[in-house]
Amino acid sequence: MGGEEPASKRARTMGAGGSAAASAAKGVPARPQPFMAEQAAPEAFIAGMDQVQAALVGESEQRERLQKPSRALRSHMENCIRELLAGGQPDLDGGKALLGEFLAAAATTPDGLRSAGFASDALAAVVGTGCLAHFLETGRLLPRKGFFDDMSTTEYLLGVIRFVDELEAYAVNRALWQDAASVGLASDLVKAILEAFMNFNFRNGQLRVRYDSIKYRVKRLENILYELSLVRGKDEDEPMLADDATDAEKAQASQLIDTAELDEMVKELDAATQDRENVIKATRDPQKDSKKAIFSLHRGNLDEARKLLQKTMENCRAIASSTTMSRGELHSGAYGNALEEYAEARIFEEWLTNDGNLLPLSVLQEEVDITEKDYLGGVVDFTGELGRYGVARATKRDMEGVKRVLASDLMVKRYAIQLQDVVSFKVSKKLNAVFTNTKKMENTLYELTLVMRSNRKTMDLSSTEADAPASGGGDADNN
């Protein structure tokens, strides 16, 4: 290697300024140098973000613990359905054992995880299997009471829809044998289920989306019956089709389902829907007042902002104490969004009035019932308000003010990097805003530096518009 100087020695001897320039002149790039001193995050903020990370890691681990029994339960039940449709004898006792394992695992996880797609699909397969087995023995719909007492109304109804889907496959099988009577029984039951479901006022969600499939199954079974009539004709010795049923048989069809139980479910879901609508309406004012508070903070009207935030805090407390929704369901919707907005405003207020201090989670938890995920959303959105404030300081040539903004952005960015691998895909996408906002502020500082060093009178802020998230903000895998 001759007289070439080792890289490690060059690194030790290379200093700032002239040494770096001399190194670059020799064809060796200079090492990056911090333009501003890195600031340590406040201890209370660190403790709060550690709590957020621990909560998210715990939720991820709980999800994984529930996924394993969910997959086993669903796989077993899918095989049971296949066996029933093939005329076999499925292992229903084995399914009961797997259901017990699932329920035991679900009891140790947050209530929101049970409504996740992988869990609700497994439970729907359980109900669908039970209903199909019961139909093959009695021609009726298996009621929830006494059979699915451990399941919620929503879980049971999703299972009934799954059962209706399987009745189409059953009808096709019996049609191959020209068994119009059995197809007619299936058709009558599906019609009775559709009539009962039409009494529900489903809100947006899984039930509302999947409910429409029942209408298609009704039409499909009617078509099968019609096609059978064309093939078989009207032989009086053959069983009648559904359209030829007597009034007594039609009356009997209305007894195919437990209408009283379904009527109680209608009342239960209507009450839950009304409660949810009340929460949505009630959260509009707190969310709007938090936005107004942020606007007042940008204008320097601190007293007005604090009045609005005090009002928001009181309204959020009132909402949480007046609803019957579970905590997980409450925070997953409009109320959680309102708390994120409140957290964003309170963090921004603290930052402006207390020398760049970042408000910790513990303080907000004393004010309102806020979760770690709500707080994280507020912290992420706070960086957006910091960006607006930073641009305003840059227009006034306030170099120290812009540096203070960037220092806080970098504090939050460090935690965003750590959290990427433990959050859900939805939260990961939200975290990307931190990387984008930090990059914009770095570009703002760069533009301001050029303006001040070149004595220019104007500042081109077009470079503050980041075209893409920073490379450190890539999407995490969807869990």
Solvent accessible surface area in square Angstrom, and as a share of the most:
residue,aa,sasa,rsa
1,M,197,0.88
2,G,80,0.77
3,G,86,0.83
4,E,121,0.54
5,E,71,0.32
6,P,79,0.49
7,A,65,0.51
8,S,66,0.43
9,K,97,0.41
10,R,71,0.26
11,A,37,0.29
12,R,178,0.65
13,T,91,0.53
14,M,45,0.20
15,G,39,0.37
16,A,72,0.55
17,G,49,0.47
18,G,59,0.57
19,S,50,0.32
20,A,11,0.08
21,A,65,0.51
22,A,51,0.40
23,S,11,0.07
24,A,54,0.42
25,A,91,0.71
26,K,165,0.70
27,G,66,0.64
28,V,48,0.28
29,P,109,0.69
30,A,43,0.33
31,R,156,0.57
32,P,132,0.83
33,Q,103,0.46
34,P,118,0.74
35,F,100,0.42
36,M,33,0.15
37,A,85,0.66
38,E,128,0.57
39,Q,91,0.40
40,A,94,0.73
41,A,10,0.08
42,P,39,0.25
43,E,153,0.69
44,A,51,0.40
45,F,2,0.01
46,I,62,0.32
47,A,64,0.49
48,G,4,0.04
49,M,2,0.01
50,D,72,0.37
51,Q,71,0.32
52,V,0,0.00
53,Q,50,0.22
54,A,67,0.52
55,A,37,0.29
56,L,8,0.04
57,V,47,0.27
58,G,24,0.24
59,E,54,0.24
60,S,24,0.15
61,E,87,0.39
62,Q,43,0.19
63,R,48,0.18
64,E,108,0.49
65,R,126,0.46
66,L,0,0.00
67,Q,36,0.16
68,K,147,0.62
69,P,21,0.13
70,S,2,0.01
71,R,145,0.53
72,A,43,0.33
73,L,0,0.00
74,R,99,0.36
75,S,61,0.39
76,H,41,0.18
77,M,10,0.04
78,E,55,0.25
79,N,71,0.37
80,C,3,0.02
81,I,6,0.03
82,R,140,0.51
83,E,59,0.26
84,L,20,0.10
85,L,43,0.21
86,A,82,0.63
87,G,66,0.63
88,G,25,0.24
89,Q,168,0.75
90,P,22,0.14
91,D,83,0.43
92,L,64,0.32
93,D,106,0.55
94,G,20,0.19
95,G,0,0.00
96,K,138,0.58
97,A,62,0.48
98,L,39,0.20
99,L,31,0.16
100,G,38,0.36
101,E,101,0.45
102,F,0,0.00
103,L,37,0.18
104,A,66,0.51
105,A,22,0.17
106,A,11,0.09
107,A,86,0.67
108,T,88,0.51
109,T,16,0.09
110,P,57,0.36
111,D,77,0.40
112,G,39,0.37
113,L,8,0.04
114,R,55,0.20
115,S,73,0.47
116,A,18,0.14
117,G,41,0.39
118,F,46,0.19
119,A,0,0.00
120,S,4,0.02
121,D,30,0.16
122,A,0,0.00
123,L,0,0.00
124,A,4,0.03
125,A,0,0.00
126,V,10,0.06
127,V,0,0.00
128,G,0,0.00
129,T,1,0.01
130,G,18,0.18
131,C,0,0.00
132,L,0,0.00
133,A,15,0.11
134,H,41,0.18
135,F,10,0.04
136,L,74,0.37
137,E,146,0.66
138,T,71,0.42
139,G,12,0.12
140,R,94,0.34
141,L,7,0.03
142,L,10,0.05
143,P,33,0.21
144,R,53,0.19
145,K,162,0.69
146,G,57,0.55
147,F,118,0.49
148,F,15,0.06
149,D,97,0.50
150,D,96,0.50
151,M,7,0.03
152,S,51,0.33
153,T,2,0.01
154,T,51,0.30
155,E,18,0.08
156,Y,1,0.00
157,L,0,0.00
158,L,3,0.02
159,G,0,0.00
160,V,0,0.00
161,I,3,0.01
162,R,48,0.18
163,F,0,0.00
164,V,0,0.00
165,D,41,0.21
166,E,23,0.10
167,L,0,0.00
168,E,39,0.17
169,A,46,0.36
170,Y,29,0.11
171,A,0,0.00
172,V,56,0.32
173,N,54,0.28
174,R,66,0.24
175,A,22,0.17
176,L,140,0.69
177,W,183,0.64
178,Q,91,0.40
179,D,30,0.16
180,A,2,0.02
181,A,38,0.29
182,S,23,0.15
183,V,0,0.00
184,G,6,0.06
185,L,92,0.46
186,A,0,0.00
187,S,1,0.01
188,D,36,0.19
189,L,0,0.00
190,V,0,0.00
191,K,68,0.29
192,A,13,0.10
193,I,1,0.00
194,L,27,0.13
195,E,121,0.54
196,A,11,0.08
197,F,2,0.01
198,M,128,0.57
199,N,90,0.46
200,F,17,0.07
201,N,103,0.53
202,F,26,0.11
203,R,96,0.35
204,N,123,0.63
205,G,37,0.36
206,Q,62,0.28
207,L,16,0.08
208,R,93,0.34
209,V,112,0.64
210,R,81,0.30
211,Y,23,0.09
212,D,45,0.24
213,S,25,0.16
214,I,0,0.00
215,K,92,0.39
216,Y,147,0.56
217,R,58,0.21
218,V,18,0.10
219,K,119,0.50
220,R,88,0.32
221,L,0,0.00
222,E,64,0.29
223,N,57,0.29
224,I,7,0.03
225,L,13,0.07
226,Y,133,0.50
227,E,86,0.39
228,L,10,0.05
229,S,20,0.13
230,L,118,0.59
231,V,104,0.60
232,R,41,0.15
233,G,36,0.35
234,K,146,0.62
235,D,75,0.39
236,E,169,0.76
237,D,136,0.70
238,E,75,0.34
239,P,70,0.44
240,M,102,0.46
241,L,20,0.10
242,A,14,0.11
243,D,125,0.65
244,D,59,0.31
245,A,23,0.18
246,T,69,0.40
247,D,120,0.62
248,A,76,0.59
249,E,74,0.33
250,K,116,0.49
251,A,60,0.46
252,Q,123,0.55
253,A,21,0.16
254,S,58,0.37
255,Q,113,0.50
256,L,19,0.09
257,I,11,0.05
258,D,57,0.29
259,T,70,0.41
260,A,69,0.54
261,E,29,0.13
262,L,6,0.03
263,D,68,0.35
264,E,104,0.47
265,M,4,0.02
266,V,21,0.12
267,K,132,0.56
268,E,86,0.39
269,L,30,0.15
270,D,57,0.30
271,A,65,0.51
272,A,53,0.41
273,T,21,0.12
274,Q,98,0.43
275,D,22,0.11
276,R,61,0.22
277,E,60,0.27
278,N,73,0.38
279,V,10,0.06
280,I,42,0.21
281,K,115,0.49
282,A,44,0.34
283,T,2,0.01
284,R,147,0.54
285,D,69,0.36
286,P,1,0.00
287,Q,52,0.23
288,K,102,0.43
289,D,6,0.03
290,S,0,0.00
291,K,108,0.46
292,K,100,0.42
293,A,0,0.00
294,I,11,0.06
295,F,123,0.51
296,S,2,0.01
297,L,10,0.05
298,H,65,0.29
299,R,145,0.53
300,G,63,0.61
301,N,65,0.33
302,L,52,0.26
303,D,100,0.52
304,E,66,0.30
305,A,0,0.00
306,R,112,0.41
307,K,142,0.60
308,L,22,0.11
309,L,6,0.03
310,Q,91,0.41
311,K,102,0.43
312,T,0,0.00
313,M,23,0.10
314,E,90,0.40
315,N,44,0.23
316,C,0,0.00
317,R,116,0.43
318,A,58,0.45
319,I,10,0.05
320,A,33,0.26
321,S,96,0.62
322,S,89,0.58
323,T,22,0.13
324,T,124,0.72
325,M,35,0.16
326,S,49,0.31
327,R,129,0.47
328,G,29,0.28
329,E,73,0.33
330,L,8,0.04
331,H,19,0.09
332,S,90,0.58
333,G,30,0.28
334,A,27,0.21
335,Y,1,0.00
336,G,3,0.03
337,N,78,0.40
338,A,0,0.00
339,L,0,0.00
340,E,34,0.15
341,E,21,0.10
342,Y,3,0.01
343,A,0,0.00
344,E,9,0.04
345,A,0,0.00
346,R,34,0.12
347,I,2,0.01
348,F,0,0.00
349,E,13,0.06
350,E,28,0.13
351,W,0,0.00
352,L,45,0.22
353,T,60,0.35
354,N,75,0.39
355,D,127,0.66
356,G,12,0.11
357,N,38,0.19
358,L,2,0.01
359,L,6,0.03
360,P,11,0.07
361,L,0,0.00
362,S,61,0.39
363,V,49,0.28
364,L,0,0.00
365,Q,73,0.32
366,E,139,0.62
367,E,31,0.14
368,V,7,0.04
369,D,55,0.28
370,I,2,0.01
371,T,22,0.13
372,E,38,0.17
373,K,77,0.33
374,D,6,0.03
375,Y,0,0.00
376,L,5,0.03
377,G,3,0.03
378,G,0,0.00
379,V,2,0.01
380,V,2,0.01
381,D,43,0.22
382,F,0,0.00
383,T,0,0.00
384,G,18,0.17
385,E,17,0.08
386,L,0,0.00
387,G,16,0.15
388,R,142,0.52
389,Y,41,0.16
390,G,0,0.00
391,V,47,0.27
392,A,47,0.36
393,R,62,0.23
394,A,0,0.00
395,T,84,0.49
396,K,135,0.57
397,R,93,0.34
398,D,40,0.21
399,M,34,0.15
400,E,120,0.54
401,G,6,0.06
402,V,0,0.00
403,K,41,0.17
404,R,67,0.24
405,V,0,0.00
406,L,9,0.05
407,A,4,0.03
408,S,3,0.02
409,D,0,0.00
410,L,49,0.24
411,M,8,0.04
412,V,3,0.02
413,K,42,0.18
414,R,79,0.29
415,Y,18,0.07
416,A,2,0.01
417,I,87,0.44
418,Q,92,0.41
419,L,0,0.00
420,Q,21,0.09
421,D,129,0.67
422,V,34,0.19
423,V,5,0.03
424,S,33,0.21
425,F,71,0.30
426,K,165,0.70
427,V,17,0.09
428,S,1,0.00
429,K,112,0.47
430,K,67,0.28
431,L,1,0.01
432,N,21,0.11
433,A,40,0.31
434,V,0,0.00
435,F,1,0.00
436,T,28,0.16
437,N,24,0.12
438,T,1,0.00
439,K,70,0.30
440,K,63,0.27
441,M,1,0.00
442,E,72,0.32
443,N,36,0.18
444,T,0,0.00
445,L,11,0.06
446,Y,127,0.48
447,E,14,0.06
448,L,0,0.00
449,T,14,0.08
450,L,66,0.33
451,V,0,0.00
452,M,83,0.37
453,R,176,0.64
454,S,63,0.40
455,N,131,0.67
456,R,94,0.34
457,K,185,0.78
458,T,103,0.60
459,M,38,0.17
460,D,77,0.40
461,L,49,0.25
462,S,74,0.48
463,S,43,0.27
464,T,8,0.05
465,E,113,0.51
466,A,22,0.17
467,D,147,0.76
468,A,54,0.42
469,P,72,0.45
470,A,22,0.17
471,S,121,0.78
472,G,35,0.33
473,G,2,0.02
474,G,45,0.43
475,D,84,0.44
476,A,17,0.13
477,D,129,0.67
478,N,111,0.57
479,N,71,0.36
